[in-house]
Amino acid sequence: MLKRIALVSVVTVGLAACQSTGQGQKEGVGTVLGGGAGAVAGAQFGKGSGRVAAGAAGALLGAFLGNQVGQSLDRADRLAMQRSTNNALERQPSGTAVAWKNPDSGNHGTVTPQPAYKDSSGQYCREFSQTVTVGGKTEQAYGTACRQPDGSWKIVR
């Protein structure tokens, strides 16, 4: 459950970054993205309170690394990532990775959608995984997006 909550938070905030433009916002998004991923990774070790401590340590390290990644994503990176995410959710078969790359920065990543399904309110949704590589360091996140009445996709978890 902790893993699911952390990954959902990571993706929600990560894709929200696609619409922000300020340097401080990029760093904040990177911090949350990395912190969530680090908490999940750290929580895989130990048992009981040791597992909680490992998760906390992982969150701190991940937050630092994510902040560094966030400092490096520029507007063109975020736009390329957003286009790839929309394309993956709208047009690609499950399991097919859609890549993006900013030739100016060298930053790149992928978005891989999973099968569509209807949620309890009748909306079509898709889970997906996402990678972002900045300066040779790769971060991975997971989330769920649902189709809105206007046909757009909205990250819900």
C-alpha positions as CSV (number, residue, x, y, z in Angstrom):
1,M,0.0,0.0,0.0
2,L,2.8,2.4,0.9
3,K,4.4,1.6,-2.5
4,R,1.2,2.4,-4.4
5,I,0.6,5.7,-2.5
6,A,4.2,6.9,-3.0
7,L,4.2,6.1,-6.7
8,V,0.9,7.7,-7.4
9,S,2.1,10.9,-5.7
10,V,5.2,10.9,-7.7
11,V,3.5,10.7,-11.0
12,T,0.8,13.1,-10.2
13,V,3.3,15.8,-9.2
14,G,5.7,14.8,-12.0
15,L,3.1,15.3,-14.7
16,A,1.8,18.5,-13.1
17,A,5.3,19.8,-13.8
18,C,4.6,19.8,-17.5
19,Q,2.4,22.8,-17.0
20,S,4.6,24.8,-14.7
21,T,7.3,27.2,-15.9
22,G,9.1,28.5,-12.9
23,Q,12.6,27.3,-11.9
24,G,11.5,26.9,-8.3
25,Q,8.5,24.8,-9.4
26,K,10.7,22.5,-11.3
27,E,12.9,21.9,-8.3
28,G,9.9,21.3,-6.0
29,V,8.4,18.8,-8.4
30,G,11.7,17.0,-8.7
31,T,12.1,16.9,-5.0
32,V,8.6,15.3,-4.5
33,L,9.2,13.0,-7.5
34,G,12.5,11.8,-6.1
35,G,11.3,11.7,-2.5
36,G,8.4,9.4,-3.4
37,A,10.6,7.1,-5.5
38,G,13.2,7.0,-2.8
39,A,10.7,6.2,-0.1
40,V,9.4,3.3,-2.2
41,A,12.9,2.0,-2.9
42,G,14.0,2.3,0.8
43,A,10.8,0.6,2.1
44,Q,11.8,-2.5,0.2
45,F,14.5,-3.2,2.9
46,G,14.2,-4.2,6.5
47,K,11.3,-5.3,8.6
48,G,9.0,-3.5,11.0
49,S,10.4,-0.2,12.2
50,G,13.6,-0.8,10.2
51,R,11.5,-0.8,7.0
52,V,10.1,2.6,8.0
53,A,13.5,4.0,8.7
54,A,14.8,2.7,5.4
55,G,11.8,4.3,3.6
56,A,12.5,7.6,5.3
57,A,16.2,7.5,4.4
58,G,15.3,6.6,0.8
59,A,12.9,9.5,0.7
60,L,15.5,12.0,1.8
61,L,18.1,10.7,-0.7
62,G,15.5,10.6,-3.4
63,A,14.3,14.1,-2.6
64,F,17.8,15.4,-3.0
65,L,18.4,13.6,-6.3
66,G,14.9,14.6,-7.6
67,N,15.6,18.2,-6.8
68,Q,18.7,18.0,-8.9
69,V,16.7,16.5,-11.8
70,G,14.0,19.2,-11.4
71,Q,16.7,21.9,-11.7
72,S,17.7,20.5,-15.1
73,L,14.3,20.0,-16.8
74,D,13.5,23.0,-19.0
75,R,10.2,24.1,-20.6
76,A,11.1,22.2,-23.8
77,D,11.7,19.0,-21.8
78,R,8.4,19.3,-20.1
79,L,6.5,19.9,-23.3
80,A,8.1,16.9,-25.0
81,M,7.3,14.8,-22.0
82,Q,3.7,16.0,-22.0
83,R,3.2,15.3,-25.7
84,S,4.6,11.8,-25.3
85,T,2.4,11.1,-22.3
86,N,-0.8,12.3,-24.2
87,N,0.2,10.2,-27.2
88,A,0.9,7.1,-25.1
89,L,-2.4,7.4,-23.3
90,E,-4.5,8.2,-26.3
91,R,-3.0,6.1,-29.2
92,Q,-0.5,3.5,-28.1
93,P,-1.2,-0.2,-27.3
94,S,-0.5,-1.4,-23.7
95,G,3.1,-2.0,-23.0
96,T,4.4,0.1,-25.9
97,A,6.8,2.7,-24.7
98,V,6.7,6.2,-26.2
99,A,10.0,8.0,-26.1
100,W,10.7,11.7,-25.9
101,K,14.0,13.6,-26.2
102,N,15.0,17.2,-26.1
103,P,17.9,17.4,-28.6
104,D,19.1,20.7,-27.0
105,S,19.4,19.5,-23.4
106,G,19.9,15.8,-24.1
107,N,17.3,15.0,-21.5
108,H,14.9,12.1,-22.4
109,G,12.4,9.6,-21.2
110,T,9.6,7.2,-21.9
111,V,5.9,6.7,-21.1
112,T,4.5,3.2,-21.2
113,P,0.7,2.9,-20.9
114,Q,-1.1,-0.2,-19.5
115,P,-4.6,-1.5,-20.5
116,A,-7.6,0.8,-20.4
117,Y,-10.4,0.1,-18.0
118,K,-13.5,1.8,-16.6
119,D,-13.3,3.1,-13.1
120,S,-16.3,3.1,-10.6
121,S,-17.6,6.4,-12.1
122,G,-17.5,5.0,-15.7
123,Q,-14.5,7.0,-16.8
124,Y,-11.9,5.3,-19.0
125,C,-8.5,5.2,-17.2
126,R,-5.0,3.9,-17.9
127,E,-2.2,3.2,-15.6
128,F,1.3,4.0,-16.9
129,S,5.0,4.1,-16.1
130,Q,7.3,6.9,-16.8
131,T,11.1,7.4,-16.9
132,V,13.0,10.6,-17.0
133,T,16.8,10.7,-17.7
134,V,18.7,13.9,-16.9
135,G,22.5,14.0,-16.9
136,G,22.7,10.2,-17.1
137,K,20.5,9.7,-14.0
138,T,17.1,8.0,-14.5
139,E,14.1,8.3,-12.3
140,Q,11.0,6.1,-12.7
141,A,7.4,6.7,-11.6
142,Y,3.9,5.2,-12.0
143,G,0.4,6.6,-12.1
144,T,-3.1,6.5,-13.4
145,A,-4.8,9.0,-15.8
146,C,-8.5,9.1,-16.7
147,R,-10.2,10.5,-19.8
148,Q,-12.2,13.6,-19.2
149,P,-15.5,14.5,-20.9
150,D,-13.6,16.8,-23.3
151,G,-11.4,13.9,-24.4
152,S,-8.3,15.1,-22.5
153,W,-6.4,12.9,-20.0
154,K,-6.1,13.9,-16.3
155,I,-3.7,12.4,-13.8
156,V,-5.8,11.1,-10.9
157,R,-3.2,9.0,-9.0
